[in-house]
């Protein structure tokens, strides 16, 4: 097969198109493509977070990607007939026709706790159409989950908590057609310890101090001069609960043994 190299690509997401060519040569009629995100740090790792459980303020409707029907939602006491006085077929766009009264319309996603302060590049993606009023879209960051700051996307900085915030001025309306998402290109964190002694008849569970959502690598290094083989199992990652993994050590005969080892963990 053929291959190519690119230099000088800017940070961000680029789309690469590929068209096969035969021996004639004749190109394929249609091109395949792949989206590749380039970070400014070779040690950065990419993770996407999707938000599907918003808190609405005068929020009337949103549609989850892949669902056939829109979800019509209101957090007020209005009846259907008071919101839409005519037949639905009479409206060119029923969401644009109805405008919220008494408050700014807003969409606040659930918050994600990354477990600790992370430095990275944050990018917000939201399939949103502002139908009327004066709308704004922001990713919000917080060091503690209570004080939030709206950021323009893309944003480079430090945060532990993140969420999506969409708002429209009084009397405005907007349409969310798919769950918003935030992409994070973060630098990995490391933990290590040793010597630790494995168990001869059960797993040796290693508890991590930090909270992670992705493993980059786990390295087990047996100590001593006798050959040992290690096996990992039950890797548990959580942004809210405990993080851990199990280690087993075996001798040359394949028998599980109690033996000393060092471990290194890297994750984001």
HELIX and SHEET records of a PDB file:
HELIX    1   1 UNK A   80  UNK A   83  1                                   4    
HELIX    2   2 UNK A   88  UNK A   90  5                                   3    
HELIX    3   3 UNK A   94  UNK A   97  1                                   4    
SHEET    1   A 2 UNK A  12  UNK A  18  0                                        
SHEET    2   A 2 UNK A  32  UNK A  38 -1                                        
SHEET    1   B 6 UNK A  44  UNK A  50  0                                        
SHEET    2   B 6 UNK A 181  UNK A 187 -1                                        
SHEET    3   B 6 UNK A 112  UNK A 125 -1                                        
SHEET    4   B 6 UNK A 155  UNK A 168 -1                                        
SHEET    5   B 6 UNK A 105  UNK A 108 -1                                        
SHEET    6   B 6 UNK A  55  UNK A  57 -1                                        
SHEET    1   C 6 UNK A  44  UNK A  50  0                                        
SHEET    2   C 6 UNK A 181  UNK A 187 -1                                        
SHEET    3   C 6 UNK A 112  UNK A 125 -1                                        
SHEET    4   C 6 UNK A 155  UNK A 168 -1                                        
SHEET    5   C 6 UNK A 135  UNK A 142 -1                                        
SHEET    6   C 6 UNK A 149  UNK A 151 -1                                        
SHEET    1   D 2 UNK A  61  UNK A  62  0                                        
SHEET    2   D 2 UNK A  71  UNK A  72 -1                                        
SHEET    1   E 2 UNK A 128  UNK A 132  0                                        
SHEET    2   E 2 UNK A 173  UNK A 176 -1                                        
SHEET    1   F 3 UNK A 189  UNK A 197  0                                        
SHEET    2   F 3 UNK A 260  UNK A 267 -1                                        
SHEET    3   F 3 UNK A 215  UNK A 222 -1                                        
SHEET    1   G 3 UNK A 204  UNK A 207  0                                        
SHEET    2   G 3 UNK A 244  UNK A 250 -1                                        
SHEET    3   G 3 UNK A 229  UNK A 236 -1                                        
END                                                                             
